[in-house]
Amino acid sequence: MIPKKAVKYCESVMEYVGGNPVMVEKEWDAMLEGVQGDGSAIIYIDTIPYRVPEKRIKYI
């Protein structure tokens, strides 16, 4: 089994603050499985796999 590395996944999401939409930067704890040749990465958040752009990953 390939060891996974703990990372943070960052994404901008829209939230409503006082009735106004604003973009907020959110971070989720994730496990990195690997980086693909096309710049995408496979991560797991709560045991669910996601394919995301590598530039949105913060290595910790």
PDBQT receptor file of N, H, CA, C and O in Angstrom, charges set to zero:
ATOM      1  N   MET A   1       0.841  -1.188   0.000  1.00  0.00    +0.000 N 
ATOM      2  CA  MET A   1       0.000   0.000   0.000  1.00  0.00    +0.000 C 
ATOM      3  C   MET A   1       0.884   1.249   0.000  1.00  0.00    +0.000 C 
ATOM      4  O   MET A   1       1.883   1.310   0.717  1.00  0.00    +0.000 OA
ATOM      5  N   ILE A   2       0.513   2.229  -0.798  1.00  0.00    +0.000 N 
ATOM      6  H   ILE A   2      -0.298   2.179  -1.381  1.00  0.00    +0.000 HD
ATOM      7  CA  ILE A   2       1.261   3.483  -0.884  1.00  0.00    +0.000 C 
ATOM      8  C   ILE A   2       0.894   4.361   0.320  1.00  0.00    +0.000 C 
ATOM      9  O   ILE A   2      -0.288   4.580   0.582  1.00  0.00    +0.000 OA
ATOM     10  N   PRO A   3       1.897   4.864   1.052  1.00  0.00    +0.000 N 
ATOM     11  CA  PRO A   3       1.561   5.728   2.192  1.00  0.00    +0.000 C 
ATOM     12  C   PRO A   3       0.991   7.058   1.715  1.00  0.00    +0.000 C 
ATOM     13  O   PRO A   3       1.451   7.623   0.724  1.00  0.00    +0.000 OA
ATOM     14  N   LYS A   4      -0.002   7.543   2.424  1.00  0.00    +0.000 N 
ATOM     15  H   LYS A   4      -0.376   7.083   3.230  1.00  0.00    +0.000 HD
ATOM     16  CA  LYS A   4      -0.621   8.816   2.089  1.00  0.00    +0.000 C 
ATOM     17  C   LYS A   4      -0.045   9.911   2.982  1.00  0.00    +0.000 C 
ATOM     18  O   LYS A   4       0.407   9.638   4.094  1.00  0.00    +0.000 OA
ATOM     19  N   LYS A   5      -0.063  11.146   2.493  1.00  0.00    +0.000 N 
ATOM     20  H   LYS A   5      -0.430  11.368   1.590  1.00  0.00    +0.000 HD
ATOM     21  CA  LYS A   5       0.497  12.266   3.223  1.00  0.00    +0.000 C 
ATOM     22  C   LYS A   5      -0.616  13.230   3.617  1.00  0.00    +0.000 C 
ATOM     23  O   LYS A   5      -1.506  13.517   2.817  1.00  0.00    +0.000 OA
ATOM     24  N   ALA A   6      -0.563  13.731   4.856  1.00  0.00    +0.000 N 
ATOM     25  H   ALA A   6       0.160  13.498   5.505  1.00  0.00    +0.000 HD
ATOM     26  CA  ALA A   6      -1.555  14.700   5.337  1.00  0.00    +0.000 C 
ATOM     27  C   ALA A   6      -1.309  16.049   4.669  1.00  0.00    +0.000 C 
ATOM     28  O   ALA A   6      -0.182  16.544   4.650  1.00  0.00    +0.000 OA
ATOM     29  N   VAL A   7      -2.370  16.639   4.120  1.00  0.00    +0.000 N 
ATOM     30  H   VAL A   7      -3.285  16.237   4.135  1.00  0.00    +0.000 HD
ATOM     31  CA  VAL A   7      -2.298  17.936   3.453  1.00  0.00    +0.000 C 
ATOM     32  C   VAL A   7      -3.550  18.738   3.815  1.00  0.00    +0.000 C 
ATOM     33  O   VAL A   7      -4.463  18.232   4.468  1.00  0.00    +0.000 OA
ATOM     34  N   LYS A   8      -3.570  19.986   3.380  1.00  0.00    +0.000 N 
ATOM     35  H   LYS A   8      -2.828  20.397   2.850  1.00  0.00    +0.000 HD
ATOM     36  CA  LYS A   8      -4.762  20.833   3.480  1.00  0.00    +0.000 C 
ATOM     37  C   LYS A   8      -5.220  21.127   2.061  1.00  0.00    +0.000 C 
ATOM     38  O   LYS A   8      -4.408  21.467   1.200  1.00  0.00    +0.000 OA
ATOM     39  N   TYR A   9      -6.515  20.996   1.815  1.00  0.00    +0.000 N 
ATOM     40  H   TYR A   9      -7.175  20.719   2.514  1.00  0.00    +0.000 HD
ATOM     41  CA  TYR A   9      -7.086  21.343   0.520  1.00  0.00    +0.000 C 
ATOM     42  C   TYR A   9      -7.770  22.688   0.669  1.00  0.00    +0.000 C 
ATOM     43  O   TYR A   9      -8.620  22.858   1.543  1.00  0.00    +0.000 OA
ATOM     44  N   CYS A  10      -7.406  23.656  -0.181  1.00  0.00    +0.000 N 
ATOM     45  H   CYS A  10      -6.715  23.518  -0.891  1.00  0.00    +0.000 HD
ATOM     46  CA  CYS A  10      -7.923  25.020  -0.100  1.00  0.00    +0.000 C 
ATOM     47  C   CYS A  10      -8.804  25.301  -1.310  1.00  0.00    +0.000 C 
ATOM     48  O   CYS A  10      -8.474  24.950  -2.443  1.00  0.00    +0.000 OA
ATOM     49  N   GLU A  11      -9.940  25.948  -1.034  1.00  0.00    +0.000 N 
ATOM     50  H   GLU A  11     -10.209  26.233  -0.114  1.00  0.00    +0.000 HD
ATOM     51  CA  GLU A  11     -10.856  26.279  -2.115  1.00  0.00    +0.000 C 
ATOM     52  C   GLU A  11     -11.645  27.518  -1.730  1.00  0.00    +0.000 C 
ATOM     53  O   GLU A  11     -11.984  27.707  -0.562  1.00  0.00    +0.000 OA
ATOM     54  N   SER A  12     -11.933  28.352  -2.702  1.00  0.00    +0.000 N 
ATOM     55  H   SER A  12     -11.657  28.198  -3.651  1.00  0.00    +0.000 HD
ATOM     56  CA  SER A  12     -12.780  29.520  -2.474  1.00  0.00    +0.000 C 
ATOM     57  C   SER A  12     -14.233  29.093  -2.648  1.00  0.00    +0.000 C 
ATOM     58  O   SER A  12     -14.593  28.464  -3.643  1.00  0.00    +0.000 OA
ATOM     59  N   VAL A  13     -15.054  29.439  -1.677  1.00  0.00    +0.000 N 
ATOM     60  H   VAL A  13     -14.762  29.950  -0.868  1.00  0.00    +0.000 HD
ATOM     61  CA  VAL A  13     -16.480  29.127  -1.738  1.00  0.00    +0.000 C 
ATOM     62  C   VAL A  13     -17.275  30.392  -1.464  1.00  0.00    +0.000 C 
ATOM     63  O   VAL A  13     -16.795  31.310  -0.799  1.00  0.00    +0.000 OA
ATOM     64  N   MET A  14     -18.494  30.432  -1.983  1.00  0.00    +0.000 N 
ATOM     65  H   MET A  14     -18.884  29.686  -2.523  1.00  0.00    +0.000 HD
ATOM     66  CA  MET A  14     -19.340  31.594  -1.754  1.00  0.00    +0.000 C 
ATOM     67  C   MET A  14     -20.191  31.362  -0.512  1.00  0.00    +0.000 C 
ATOM     68  O   MET A  14     -20.835  30.322  -0.369  1.00  0.00    +0.000 OA
ATOM     69  N   GLU A  15     -20.185  32.339   0.375  1.00  0.00    +0.000 N 
ATOM     70  H   GLU A  15     -19.662  33.184   0.258  1.00  0.00    +0.000 HD
ATOM     71  CA  GLU A  15     -21.033  32.311   1.559  1.00  0.00    +0.000 C 
ATOM     72  C   GLU A  15     -21.767  33.638   1.640  1.00  0.00    +0.000 C 
ATOM     73  O   GLU A  15     -21.324  34.647   1.091  1.00  0.00    +0.000 OA
ATOM     74  N   TYR A  16     -22.872  33.618   2.320  1.00  0.00    +0.000 N 
ATOM     75  H   TYR A  16     -23.232  32.799   2.766  1.00  0.00    +0.000 HD
ATOM     76  CA  TYR A  16     -23.633  34.849   2.506  1.00  0.00    +0.000 C 
ATOM     77  C   TYR A  16     -23.344  35.407   3.888  1.00  0.00    +0.000 C 
ATOM     78  O   TYR A  16     -23.535  34.730   4.897  1.00  0.00    +0.000 OA
ATOM     79  N   VAL A  17     -22.878  36.654   3.922  1.00  0.00    +0.000 N 
ATOM     80  H   VAL A  17     -22.722  37.204   3.101  1.00  0.00    +0.000 HD
ATOM     81  CA  VAL A  17     -22.584  37.340   5.172  1.00  0.00    +0.000 C 
ATOM     82  C   VAL A  17     -23.467  38.584   5.211  1.00  0.00    +0.000 C 
ATOM     83  O   VAL A  17     -23.305  39.493   4.396  1.00  0.00    +0.000 OA
ATOM     84  N   GLY A  18     -24.393  38.621   6.150  1.00  0.00    +0.000 N 
ATOM     85  H   GLY A  18     -24.526  37.883   6.812  1.00  0.00    +0.000 HD
ATOM     86  CA  GLY A  18     -25.316  39.753   6.228  1.00  0.00    +0.000 C 
ATOM     87  C   GLY A  18     -26.183  39.888   4.985  1.00  0.00    +0.000 C 
ATOM     88  O   GLY A  18     -26.571  40.996   4.616  1.00  0.00    +0.000 OA
ATOM     89  N   GLY A  19     -26.486  38.782   4.346  1.00  0.00    +0.000 N 
ATOM     90  H   GLY A  19     -26.171  37.882   4.645  1.00  0.00    +0.000 HD
ATOM     91  CA  GLY A  19     -27.313  38.795   3.151  1.00  0.00    +0.000 C 
ATOM     92  C   GLY A  19     -26.555  39.083   1.864  1.00  0.00    +0.000 C 
ATOM     93  O   GLY A  19     -27.145  39.071   0.784  1.00  0.00    +0.000 OA
ATOM     94  N   ASN A  20     -25.246  39.344   1.968  1.00  0.00    +0.000 N 
ATOM     95  H   ASN A  20     -24.768  39.353   2.846  1.00  0.00    +0.000 HD
ATOM     96  CA  ASN A  20     -24.430  39.640   0.795  1.00  0.00    +0.000 C 
ATOM     97  C   ASN A  20     -23.512  38.468   0.480  1.00  0.00    +0.000 C 
ATOM     98  O   ASN A  20     -22.890  37.912   1.385  1.00  0.00    +0.000 OA
ATOM     99  N   PRO A  21     -23.417  38.083  -0.796  1.00  0.00    +0.000 N 
ATOM    100  CA  PRO A  21     -22.507  36.986  -1.148  1.00  0.00    +0.000 C 
ATOM    101  C   PRO A  21     -21.049  37.459  -1.132  1.00  0.00    +0.000 C 
ATOM    102  O   PRO A  21     -20.717  38.505  -1.690  1.00  0.00    +0.000 OA
ATOM    103  N   VAL A  22     -20.191  36.675  -0.487  1.00  0.00    +0.000 N 
ATOM    104  H   VAL A  22     -20.461  35.825  -0.034  1.00  0.00    +0.000 HD
ATOM    105  CA  VAL A  22     -18.752  36.952  -0.458  1.00  0.00    +0.000 C 
ATOM    106  C   VAL A  22     -18.003  35.646  -0.692  1.00  0.00    +0.000 C 
ATOM    107  O   VAL A  22     -18.482  34.569  -0.338  1.00  0.00    +0.000 OA
ATOM    108  N   MET A  23     -16.817  35.759  -1.296  1.00  0.00    +0.000 N 
ATOM    109  H   MET A  23     -16.429  36.634  -1.584  1.00  0.00    +0.000 HD
ATOM    110  CA  MET A  23     -15.967  34.586  -1.501  1.00  0.00    +0.000 C 
ATOM    111  C   MET A  23     -15.084  34.412  -0.275  1.00  0.00    +0.000 C 
ATOM    112  O   MET A  23     -14.426  35.355   0.166  1.00  0.00    +0.000 OA
ATOM    113  N   VAL A  24     -15.074  33.205   0.269  1.00  0.00    +0.000 N 
ATOM    114  H   VAL A  24     -15.609  32.440  -0.089  1.00  0.00    +0.000 HD
ATOM    115  CA  VAL A  24     -14.321  32.889   1.479  1.00  0.00    +0.000 C 
ATOM    116  C   VAL A  24     -13.382  31.727   1.168  1.00  0.00    +0.000 C 
ATOM    117  O   VAL A  24     -13.783  30.758   0.524  1.00  0.00    +0.000 OA
ATOM    118  N   GLU A  25     -12.149  31.822   1.619  1.00  0.00    +0.000 N 
ATOM    119  H   GLU A  25     -11.823  32.609   2.143  1.00  0.00    +0.000 HD
ATOM    120  CA  GLU A  25     -11.182  30.736   1.436  1.00  0.00    +0.000 C 
ATOM    121  C   GLU A  25     -11.405  29.695   2.540  1.00  0.00    +0.000 C 
ATOM    122  O   GLU A  25     -11.329  30.018   3.726  1.00  0.00    +0.000 OA
ATOM    123  N   LYS A  26     -11.674  28.468   2.152  1.00  0.00    +0.000 N 
ATOM    124  H   LYS A  26     -11.736  28.205   1.189  1.00  0.00    +0.000 HD
ATOM    125  CA  LYS A  26     -11.909  27.369   3.100  1.00  0.00    +0.000 C 
ATOM    126  C   LYS A  26     -10.774  26.365   2.993  1.00  0.00    +0.000 C 
ATOM    127  O   LYS A  26     -10.185  26.189   1.926  1.00  0.00    +0.000 OA
ATOM    128  N   GLU A  27     -10.471  25.709   4.103  1.00  0.00    +0.000 N 
ATOM    129  H   GLU A  27     -10.949  25.851   4.970  1.00  0.00    +0.000 HD
ATOM    130  CA  GLU A  27      -9.463  24.646   4.130  1.00  0.00    +0.000 C 
ATOM    131  C   GLU A  27     -10.068  23.392   4.729  1.00  0.00    +0.000 C 
ATOM    132  O   GLU A  27     -10.812  23.445   5.708  1.00  0.00    +0.000 OA
ATOM    133  N   TRP A  28      -9.731  22.252   4.116  1.00  0.00    +0.000 N 
ATOM    134  H   TRP A  28      -9.127  22.209   3.320  1.00  0.00    +0.000 HD
ATOM    135  CA  TRP A  28     -10.163  20.963   4.629  1.00  0.00    +0.000 C 
ATOM    136  C   TRP A  28      -8.938  20.083   4.847  1.00  0.00    +0.000 C 
ATOM    137  O   TRP A  28      -7.988  20.128   4.064  1.00  0.00    +0.000 OA
ATOM    138  N   ASP A  29      -8.960  19.290   5.901  1.00  0.00    +0.000 N 
ATOM    139  H   ASP A  29      -9.731  19.253   6.537  1.00  0.00    +0.000 HD
ATOM    140  CA  ASP A  29      -7.916  18.292   6.116  1.00  0.00    +0.000 C 
ATOM    141  C   ASP A  29      -8.123  17.177   5.096  1.00  0.00    +0.000 C 
ATOM    142  O   ASP A  29      -9.246  16.728   4.869  1.00  0.00    +0.000 OA
ATOM    143  N   ALA A  30      -7.030  16.741   4.487  1.00  0.00    +0.000 N 
ATOM    144  H   ALA A  30      -6.117  17.106   4.670  1.00  0.00    +0.000 HD
ATOM    145  CA  ALA A  30      -7.125  15.706   3.461  1.00  0.00    +0.000 C 
ATOM    146  C   ALA A  30      -5.876  14.830   3.500  1.00  0.00    +0.000 C 
ATOM    147  O   ALA A  30      -4.867  15.175   4.115  1.00  0.00    +0.000 OA
ATOM    148  N   MET A  31      -5.975  13.696   2.830  1.00  0.00    +0.000 N 
ATOM    149  H   MET A  31      -6.794  13.416   2.330  1.00  0.00    +0.000 HD
ATOM    150  CA  MET A  31      -4.838  12.793   2.660  1.00  0.00    +0.000 C 
ATOM    151  C   MET A  31      -4.521  12.736   1.170  1.00  0.00    +0.000 C 
ATOM    152  O   MET A  31      -5.386  12.428   0.350  1.00  0.00    +0.000 OA
ATOM    153  N   LEU A  32      -3.266  13.037   0.831  1.00  0.00    +0.000 N 
ATOM    154  H   LEU A  32      -2.563  13.287   1.498  1.00  0.00    +0.000 HD
ATOM    155  CA  LEU A  32      -2.823  13.035  -0.563  1.00  0.00    +0.000 C 
ATOM    156  C   LEU A  32      -2.388  11.629  -0.946  1.00  0.00    +0.000 C 
ATOM    157  O   LEU A  32      -1.535  11.028  -0.293  1.00  0.00    +0.000 OA
ATOM    158  N   GLU A  33      -2.989  11.111  -2.019  1.00  0.00    +0.000 N 
ATOM    159  H   GLU A  33      -3.682  11.599  -2.550  1.00  0.00    +0.000 HD
ATOM    160  CA  GLU A  33      -2.579   9.795  -2.520  1.00  0.00    +0.000 C 
ATOM    161  C   GLU A  33      -1.474   9.928  -3.555  1.00  0.00    +0.000 C 
ATOM    162  O   GLU A  33      -0.524   9.145  -3.560  1.00  0.00    +0.000 OA
ATOM    163  N   GLY A  34      -1.596  10.919  -4.431  1.00  0.00    +0.000 N 
ATOM    164  H   GLY A  34      -2.367  11.555  -4.427  1.00  0.00    +0.000 HD
ATOM    165  CA  GLY A  34      -0.571  11.088  -5.444  1.00  0.00    +0.000 C 
ATOM    166  C   GLY A  34      -0.895  12.239  -6.380  1.00  0.00    +0.000 C 
ATOM    167  O   GLY A  34      -2.028  12.716  -6.441  1.00  0.00    +0.000 OA
ATOM    168  N   VAL A  35       0.135  12.676  -7.115  1.00  0.00    +0.000 N 
ATOM    169  H   VAL A  35       1.056  12.288  -7.065  1.00  0.00    +0.000 HD
ATOM    170  CA  VAL A  35      -0.012  13.749  -8.089  1.00  0.00    +0.000 C 
ATOM    171  C   VAL A  35       0.114  13.137  -9.482  1.00  0.00    +0.000 C 
ATOM    172  O   VAL A  35       1.020  12.344  -9.741  1.00  0.00    +0.000 OA
ATOM    173  N   GLN A  36      -0.792  13.507 -10.366  1.00  0.00    +0.000 N 
ATOM    174  H   GLN A  36      -1.527  14.151 -10.155  1.00  0.00    +0.000 HD
ATOM    175  CA  GLN A  36      -0.816  12.984 -11.724  1.00  0.00    +0.000 C 
ATOM    176  C   GLN A  36       0.073  13.843 -12.615  1.00  0.00    +0.000 C 
ATOM    177  O   GLN A  36       0.461  14.946 -12.230  1.00  0.00    +0.000 OA
ATOM    178  N   GLY A  37       0.392  13.347 -13.787  1.00  0.00    +0.000 N 
ATOM    179  H   GLY A  37       0.078  12.451 -14.100  1.00  0.00    +0.000 HD
ATOM    180  CA  GLY A  37       1.237  14.064 -14.731  1.00  0.00    +0.000 C 
ATOM    181  C   GLY A  37       0.598  15.313 -15.307  1.00  0.00    +0.000 C 
ATOM    182  O   GLY A  37       1.304  16.187 -15.810  1.00  0.00    +0.000 OA
ATOM    183  N   ASP A  38      -0.723  15.416 -15.245  1.00  0.00    +0.000 N 
ATOM    184  H   ASP A  38      -1.296  14.705 -14.837  1.00  0.00    +0.000 HD
ATOM    185  CA  ASP A  38      -1.424  16.580 -15.808  1.00  0.00    +0.000 C 
ATOM    186  C   ASP A  38      -1.624  17.706 -14.800  1.00  0.00    +0.000 C 
ATOM    187  O   ASP A  38      -2.325  18.675 -15.092  1.00  0.00    +0.000 OA
ATOM    188  N   GLY A  39      -1.013  17.594 -13.608  1.00  0.00    +0.000 N 
ATOM    189  H   GLY A  39      -0.443  16.807 -13.371  1.00  0.00    +0.000 HD
ATOM    190  CA  GLY A  39      -1.126  18.646 -12.602  1.00  0.00    +0.000 C 
ATOM    191  C   GLY A  39      -2.275  18.462 -11.634  1.00  0.00    +0.000 C 
ATOM    192  O   GLY A  39      -2.500  19.307 -10.768  1.00  0.00    +0.000 OA
ATOM    193  N   SER A  40      -3.000  17.371 -11.770  1.00  0.00    +0.000 N 
ATOM    194  H   SER A  40      -2.817  16.684 -12.474  1.00  0.00    +0.000 HD
ATOM    195  CA  SER A  40      -4.080  17.097 -10.826  1.00  0.00    +0.000 C 
ATOM    196  C   SER A  40      -3.563  16.158  -9.739  1.00  0.00    +0.000 C 
ATOM    197  O   SER A  40      -2.538  15.496  -9.899  1.00  0.00    +0.000 OA
ATOM    198  N   ALA A  41      -4.294  16.121  -8.640  1.00  0.00    +0.000 N 
ATOM    199  H   ALA A  41      -5.127  16.659  -8.510  1.00  0.00    +0.000 HD
ATOM    200  CA  ALA A  41      -3.906  15.278  -7.514  1.00  0.00    +0.000 C 
ATOM    201  C   ALA A  41      -5.123  14.487  -7.035  1.00  0.00    +0.000 C 
ATOM    202  O   ALA A  41      -6.263  14.934  -7.167  1.00  0.00    +0.000 OA
ATOM    203  N   ILE A  42      -4.864  13.329  -6.488  1.00  0.00    +0.000 N 
ATOM    204  H   ILE A  42      -3.938  12.966  -6.381  1.00  0.00    +0.000 HD
ATOM    205  CA  ILE A  42      -5.916  12.515  -5.892  1.00  0.00    +0.000 C 
ATOM    206  C   ILE A  42      -5.797  12.676  -4.386  1.00  0.00    +0.000 C 
ATOM    207  O   ILE A  42      -4.769  12.347  -3.795  1.00  0.00    +0.000 OA
ATOM    208  N   ILE A  43      -6.873  13.191  -3.763  1.00  0.00    +0.000 N 
ATOM    209  H   ILE A  43      -7.709  13.458  -4.243  1.00  0.00    +0.000 HD
ATOM    210  CA  ILE A  43      -6.893  13.353  -2.309  1.00  0.00    +0.000 C 
ATOM    211  C   ILE A  43      -8.119  12.650  -1.746  1.00  0.00    +0.000 C 
ATOM    212  O   ILE A  43      -9.068  12.348  -2.469  1.00  0.00    +0.000 OA
ATOM    213  N   TYR A  44      -8.083  12.400  -0.457  1.00  0.00    +0.000 N 
ATOM    214  H   TYR A  44      -7.312  12.645   0.130  1.00  0.00    +0.000 HD
ATOM    215  CA  TYR A  44      -9.221  11.822   0.252  1.00  0.00    +0.000 C 
ATOM    216  C   TYR A  44      -9.636  12.785   1.355  1.00  0.00    +0.000 C 
ATOM    217  O   TYR A  44      -8.815  13.208   2.168  1.00  0.00    +0.000 OA
ATOM    218  N   ILE A  45     -10.927  13.127   1.373  1.00  0.00    +0.000 N 
ATOM    219  H   ILE A  45     -11.595  12.784   0.712  1.00  0.00    +0.000 HD
ATOM    220  CA  ILE A  45     -11.509  13.907   2.461  1.00  0.00    +0.000 C 
ATOM    221  C   ILE A  45     -12.611  13.040   3.046  1.00  0.00    +0.000 C 
ATOM    222  O   ILE A  45     -13.574  12.702   2.358  1.00  0.00    +0.000 OA
ATOM    223  N   ASP A  46     -12.471  12.682   4.308  1.00  0.00    +0.000 N 
ATOM    224  H   ASP A  46     -11.689  12.957   4.868  1.00  0.00    +0.000 HD
ATOM    225  CA  ASP A  46     -13.436  11.787   4.966  1.00  0.00    +0.000 C 
ATOM    226  C   ASP A  46     -13.661  10.511   4.173  1.00  0.00    +0.000 C 
ATOM    227  O   ASP A  46     -14.805  10.104   3.971  1.00  0.00    +0.000 OA
ATOM    228  N   THR A  47     -12.604   9.881   3.726  1.00  0.00    +0.000 N 
ATOM    229  H   THR A  47     -11.674  10.211   3.889  1.00  0.00    +0.000 HD
ATOM    230  CA  THR A  47     -12.570   8.617   2.982  1.00  0.00    +0.000 C 
ATOM    231  C   THR A  47     -13.182   8.704   1.579  1.00  0.00    +0.000 C 
ATOM    232  O   THR A  47     -13.333   7.674   0.922  1.00  0.00    +0.000 OA
ATOM    233  N   ILE A  48     -13.537   9.897   1.106  1.00  0.00    +0.000 N 
ATOM    234  H   ILE A  48     -13.415  10.734   1.640  1.00  0.00    +0.000 HD
ATOM    235  CA  ILE A  48     -14.094  10.066  -0.236  1.00  0.00    +0.000 C 
ATOM    236  C   ILE A  48     -12.997  10.604  -1.151  1.00  0.00    +0.000 C 
ATOM    237  O   ILE A  48     -12.415  11.648  -0.855  1.00  0.00    +0.000 OA
ATOM    238  N   PRO A  49     -12.700   9.918  -2.256  1.00  0.00    +0.000 N 
ATOM    239  CA  PRO A  49     -11.635  10.392  -3.149  1.00  0.00    +0.000 C 
ATOM    240  C   PRO A  49     -12.104  11.565  -4.023  1.00  0.00    +0.000 C 
ATOM    241  O   PRO A  49     -13.252  11.610  -4.465  1.00  0.00    +0.000 OA
ATOM    242  N   TYR A  50     -11.194  12.500  -4.255  1.00  0.00    +0.000 N 
ATOM    243  H   TYR A  50     -10.261  12.464  -3.896  1.00  0.00    +0.000 HD
ATOM    244  CA  TYR A  50     -11.445  13.656  -5.125  1.00  0.00    +0.000 C 
ATOM    245  C   TYR A  50     -10.231  13.848  -6.019  1.00  0.00    +0.000 C 
ATOM    246  O   TYR A  50      -9.096  13.611  -5.607  1.00  0.00    +0.000 OA
ATOM    247  N   ARG A  51     -10.485  14.281  -7.254  1.00  0.00    +0.000 N 
ATOM    248  H   ARG A  51     -11.408  14.473  -7.590  1.00  0.00    +0.000 HD
ATOM    249  CA  ARG A  51      -9.400  14.672  -8.160  1.00  0.00    +0.000 C 
ATOM    250  C   ARG A  51      -9.432  16.191  -8.231  1.00  0.00    +0.000 C 
ATOM    251  O   ARG A  51     -10.416  16.774  -8.688  1.00  0.00    +0.000 OA
ATOM    252  N   VAL A  52      -8.360  16.835  -7.780  1.00  0.00    +0.000 N 
ATOM    253  H   VAL A  52      -7.561  16.362  -7.409  1.00  0.00    +0.000 HD
ATOM    254  CA  VAL A  52      -8.324  18.290  -7.650  1.00  0.00    +0.000 C 
ATOM    255  C   VAL A  52      -7.038  18.833  -8.268  1.00  0.00    +0.000 C 
ATOM    256  O   VAL A  52      -6.080  18.082  -8.448  1.00  0.00    +0.000 OA
ATOM    257  N   PRO A  53      -7.001  20.132  -8.597  1.00  0.00    +0.000 N 
ATOM    258  CA  PRO A  53      -5.752  20.734  -9.079  1.00  0.00    +0.000 C 
ATOM    259  C   PRO A  53      -4.700  20.757  -7.970  1.00  0.00    +0.000 C 
ATOM    260  O   PRO A  53      -5.006  21.078  -6.822  1.00  0.00    +0.000 OA
ATOM    261  N   GLU A  54      -3.477  20.420  -8.317  1.00  0.00    +0.000 N 
ATOM    262  H   GLU A  54      -3.228  20.160  -9.250  1.00  0.00    +0.000 HD
ATOM    263  CA  GLU A  54      -2.412  20.378  -7.304  1.00  0.00    +0.000 C 
ATOM    264  C   GLU A  54      -2.172  21.744  -6.676  1.00  0.00    +0.000 C 
ATOM    265  O   GLU A  54      -1.773  21.820  -5.514  1.00  0.00    +0.000 OA
ATOM    266  N   LYS A  55      -2.405  22.827  -7.419  1.00  0.00    +0.000 N 
ATOM    267  H   LYS A  55      -2.729  22.765  -8.363  1.00  0.00    +0.000 HD
ATOM    268  CA  LYS A  55      -2.144  24.164  -6.897  1.00  0.00    +0.000 C 
ATOM    269  C   LYS A  55      -3.046  24.525  -5.711  1.00  0.00    +0.000 C 
ATOM    270  O   LYS A  55      -2.770  25.497  -5.008  1.00  0.00    +0.000 OA
ATOM    271  N   ARG A  56      -4.098  23.775  -5.481  1.00  0.00    +0.000 N 
ATOM    272  H   ARG A  56      -4.323  22.985  -6.052  1.00  0.00    +0.000 HD
ATOM    273  CA  ARG A  56      -4.986  24.047  -4.344  1.00  0.00    +0.000 C 
ATOM    274  C   ARG A  56      -4.616  23.273  -3.086  1.00  0.00    +0.000 C 
ATOM    275  O   ARG A  56      -5.337  23.317  -2.089  1.00  0.00    +0.000 OA
ATOM    276  N   ILE A  57      -3.495  22.569  -3.133  1.00  0.00    +0.000 N 
ATOM    277  H   ILE A  57      -2.909  22.534  -3.943  1.00  0.00    +0.000 HD
ATOM    278  CA  ILE A  57      -3.062  21.769  -1.991  1.00  0.00    +0.000 C 
ATOM    279  C   ILE A  57      -1.959  22.498  -1.246  1.00  0.00    +0.000 C 
ATOM    280  O   ILE A  57      -1.012  23.001  -1.851  1.00  0.00    +0.000 OA
ATOM    281  N   LYS A  58      -2.091  22.551   0.083  1.00  0.00    +0.000 N 
ATOM    282  H   LYS A  58      -2.860  22.142   0.574  1.00  0.00    +0.000 HD
ATOM    283  CA  LYS A  58      -1.034  23.070   0.943  1.00  0.00    +0.000 C 
ATOM    284  C   LYS A  58      -0.395  21.879   1.630  1.00  0.00    +0.000 C 
ATOM    285  O   LYS A  58      -1.061  21.114   2.328  1.00  0.00    +0.000 OA
ATOM    286  N   TYR A  59       0.905  21.733   1.424  1.00  0.00    +0.000 N 
ATOM    287  H   TYR A  59       1.445  22.355   0.857  1.00  0.00    +0.000 HD
ATOM    288  CA  TYR A  59       1.611  20.640   2.071  1.00  0.00    +0.000 C 
ATOM    289  C   TYR A  59       1.954  21.044   3.492  1.00  0.00    +0.000 C 
ATOM    290  O   TYR A  59       2.459  22.142   3.723  1.00  0.00    +0.000 OA
ATOM    291  N   ILE A  60       1.684  20.164   4.449  1.00  0.00    +0.000 N 
ATOM    292  H   ILE A  60       1.273  19.271   4.261  1.00  0.00    +0.000 HD
ATOM    293  CA  ILE A  60       1.962  20.477   5.859  1.00  0.00    +0.000 C 
ATOM    294  C   ILE A  60       2.986  19.524   6.419  1.00  0.00    +0.000 C 
ATOM    295  O   ILE A  60       3.351  19.628   7.591  1.00  0.00    +0.000 OA
TER     296      ILE A  60
